[in-house]
Amino acid sequence: MLYFTVVLFVLAWVLAIWAMRTFKGVAIPEFIGALAVTVWHYAVLSKIWDKTR
């Protein structure tokens, strides 16, 4: 889970920086960050769900 978190964070960071340089405004980078948080959240929930079964 640690490696997944680090990879997801770095990927979101790189994509957000790319989007800030490519597009005007902050909507796209903010969406990338929100999507990364959502993916991480569901990954953690999935891990917890597997432990409770």
Summary of the structure (lengths in Angstrom):
residues: 53
radius of gyration: 13.5
end to end distance: 18.6
largest distance: 46.3
contacts: 118
relative contact order: 0.15
helix: 89%
strand: 0%
